[in-house]
Amino acid sequence: MLGYMPMPADFKYADVFAAGRPVHRQRDVFSVKHPAMDPVKRAKIFSPFDALKGFTDAVEAKDELYVERVELSEDECAALDCIIADLLELVRNSGAARENSVTVTVTHFVPCADENNDAYGCRGQYVKTTGVVSCIDPAVKRTMTVDGKRIRFEDIIKIGYGG
């Protein structure tokens, strides 16, 4: 705790300090010349100031909407399997993948990665990834690589392509 420090004897503004805070009457000369600022306008003066760097981004991240994972029906799974089998024929090896250059749009589930969010581990978002299919691994990893991004089969709910 800081102790009380007496005012130095040669303090230039001792008389102003001793007078205390000014009290203005409703219609004195100062109040007429300098009317009080509207609180909304006054708040705007300080709005650009960001005392907590990154806090606004963290709050906005909490506003992202996360949904439950959709469970596909057997018919929908069979339709996806057919599309994956067709794509597998077109990109069976890297040479065929380059030659055929199959462009797809894959709608897939991405789990919430923010450990501080309530949705972490139980909900996520559905995103669309569009690009050229470079690899499909139906046996071991059960993934497809689209534009360098590896997507698990179990996360895919829709594949659109012009092949």
N, C-alpha and C positions, 0 to 999 in steps of 0.2 A: 504494500500500500504506500502510495506517495504521501509524504507529509505536506502540511500546509506551508507554503513559502510566502513570506511577507512581500509586499510590493516594494520594489526599490524606491528610495526617496527621490531619485531623479527621474522616475518614470514619466515619460513625456505626456501620456494620456491619462494620468491619475484622476483628473477631474471628470473626464468622460466615463471612466470605469466606475467612479464613485456615484455618478448620477444613475447608474443602472440602465435597464432596458427602457427605450422610449415608449411612452404611452401616448397614442394619438387619439384625439377626440374625433367624432364623426365628421365634422366639417372644418377642421383646422386647415391651415395653408398647405401643410405637407400632404395630408390625405387628399386634398383636391388636386394638387399637382401630381401626386403619385398614387393613383387609386390601386386598391388591392387587386392582384391578378386572379383571374378565374382559376379555381383549383384544377380544372381539366387542362387548361393551357399550361399551368405550372407543372403538371405531371408530365406533359410532353417534353419539357426541357430535359428531364432525367431519363426518359424512356430509352435512348440509345445506349445508355451506360449498362454494360454487362459485367457486374461485379463477380459473378461466378462463371468463369469460362467453361463452356461445355454443358452447363446445367440445362439450358434451353433445349439443346439437342437430346439430352437424356430424357427430359420430360416429353418431348415430341416422340421419342422412340416408344414410350409407354402407350402412345395413342395409336400405334399400328394395330390393325385388326388381325387377330389370329383366329383360325377356325379349326374345328376338329377334322381329322383325316377322314376322307370319304372311302367307304368300303364299296368296291365294285361288285356288281352281280356276276354270276357265272357267265352269262352271255356277254357282258362287257369285257370280262377277262379273256374270253375266247376270241373276241374280235380284236383285242389288243395283241394277243398271241399271234394271230394271223398277220397283222400288220408288221410285227417284229420279225416274223418268219420271212415275209416278203423283203423287208429291209436287209435281213441277214443274207439273202441271196444276192442282193445288189452290192453289198459291201463285205463279201466273204473273206477278202484279204485286202491288204493296203493298196495293192495295184487296182483292184476292182473299185475300191472306195474312191480313189483319185479319178479313175476313168468315168465312173457313173456320177460322182459328185451329187449325191442325193441330199436335197435340202428338206428339212422337216421342221415342224413346230411342235414341241413337246410340252404339254401342260403337266406339271409335276409338283408334288408336295415338298416343301422345304420347311423342316422343323424350326421352331424359334430357337435362336442361338444365344439370346440374351439371358444369362443366368439370373439376372435381377428381375426378370419379368415373370408374372404369374403363369404365362403360357409355356414357359420353358419345360421341355420334356413331355408335354401333353398336347400342344396345339402348334399350328404353323400357318404357312401361307401357300397358296397355289400360285405358281409363277409359270410364265411361258418362256421357253428357251427356243430360239430359232437359229438354225445353222446347218452346216453340212455334217452328215453322219460319217465319222471316221473309223469307228470300231463298235462292234457288238459282241459281247461275251455272254452267250446264253447259258453256258454250263457252270462255270466256276463262280464268277463274281455277279452274274446276272445283271450286267450294266450295259448301257449304251453311251457312247461318247459323242456329244453334239457340240461342235464348235469348241472343242477342248474341255468341255464340262462333262464330267461323268455323272450319269443319272441312273439310279437303281430302278429296276423294273417295278418293284413294289411301290415306288413313289409315283409312277406314271398313271394318269387317268385318261389321257387323250394324246393321240399322235395324228398330226395332219401332214400329209406330204403329197407331192405331185408325181409319184413314181408309178 
